[in-house]
Amino acid sequence: MTYSPYSALMTELFPTHVRYTSLSLCYQVAPILAGSWAPLISLALLNKFQSSIPIAIYLVFASLVSIICISLVKETKGKELTFDKAE
């Protein structure tokens, strides 16, 4: 359910002349910046509160950030996605 719309979304976010580099950069950097911190934050929350509820709240917060970011993405339907040097 995640990767199906993700592929279509990511190809529409970047113009064709930088798409491959942009997608590769996002694909390589995002797990390092976001994914590597999640287990550390979860472990710190568990050690501090001795409960999984703060971890659940952290996951809800992360999901809300994702939902807000997706809602701010502009629609590209009907727009030219290729690069034109005249622009």
C-alpha positions as CSV (number, residue, x, y, z in Angstrom):
1,M,0.0,0.0,0.0
2,T,2.9,2.3,0.6
3,Y,5.1,1.8,-2.5
4,S,2.4,1.8,-5.1
5,P,1.4,5.5,-4.7
6,Y,4.9,6.4,-3.5
7,S,6.4,5.6,-6.9
8,A,3.8,7.8,-8.8
9,L,4.2,10.6,-6.3
10,M,7.9,10.7,-6.4
11,T,8.1,10.8,-10.2
12,E,5.8,13.8,-10.3
13,L,7.7,15.8,-7.7
14,F,10.8,16.3,-9.8
15,P,11.3,17.4,-13.4
16,T,12.7,14.8,-15.7
17,H,16.2,16.3,-16.0
18,V,16.9,15.8,-12.2
19,R,14.4,13.1,-11.4
20,Y,16.8,10.1,-11.2
21,T,19.3,12.0,-9.0
22,S,16.6,13.5,-6.8
23,L,14.9,10.2,-6.2
24,S,18.2,8.5,-5.5
25,L,19.2,11.2,-3.1
26,C,15.8,11.0,-1.3
27,Y,15.9,7.2,-1.2
28,Q,19.4,7.1,0.3
29,V,19.3,10.0,2.7
30,A,15.8,9.7,4.1
31,P,16.4,6.4,5.9
32,I,19.6,7.7,7.4
33,L,18.0,11.0,8.7
34,A,14.6,9.7,9.7
35,G,14.8,5.9,10.0
36,S,18.0,5.7,12.0
37,W,16.6,8.0,14.7
38,A,13.2,6.2,15.2
39,P,14.6,3.2,17.2
40,L,16.8,5.5,19.3
41,I,13.9,7.8,20.1
42,S,11.7,4.8,20.9
43,L,14.3,3.3,23.2
44,A,14.8,6.6,25.0
45,L,11.0,7.0,25.5
46,L,10.7,3.4,26.8
47,N,13.6,3.9,29.2
48,K,12.3,7.2,30.5
49,F,8.6,6.3,30.8
50,Q,8.7,2.5,31.2
51,S,5.6,2.3,28.9
52,S,4.9,1.8,25.2
53,I,2.3,4.6,25.2
54,P,4.8,7.4,24.6
55,I,6.2,5.4,21.7
56,A,2.7,5.1,20.2
57,I,2.2,8.8,20.6
58,Y,5.5,9.4,18.8
59,L,4.4,7.2,15.9
60,V,1.1,9.1,15.7
61,F,3.0,12.3,15.6
62,A,5.3,11.0,12.9
63,S,2.2,9.9,10.9
64,L,0.6,13.3,11.3
65,V,3.8,15.0,9.9
66,S,3.6,12.6,6.9
67,I,-0.1,13.4,6.3
68,I,0.5,17.1,6.5
69,C,3.5,16.9,4.1
70,I,1.5,14.8,1.6
71,S,-1.4,17.3,1.8
72,L,0.9,20.1,0.8
73,V,2.2,18.4,-2.3
74,K,0.9,20.2,-5.4
75,E,-1.1,18.4,-8.0
76,T,0.7,17.9,-11.4
77,K,-2.1,16.5,-13.4
78,G,-2.1,18.1,-16.9
79,K,1.2,19.9,-16.3
80,E,4.3,19.3,-18.4
81,L,7.0,17.4,-16.3
82,T,9.8,17.8,-18.8
83,F,12.6,20.3,-18.6
84,D,12.5,23.2,-21.0
85,K,15.6,25.5,-21.1
86,A,13.4,28.4,-22.4
87,E,11.7,28.7,-19.1
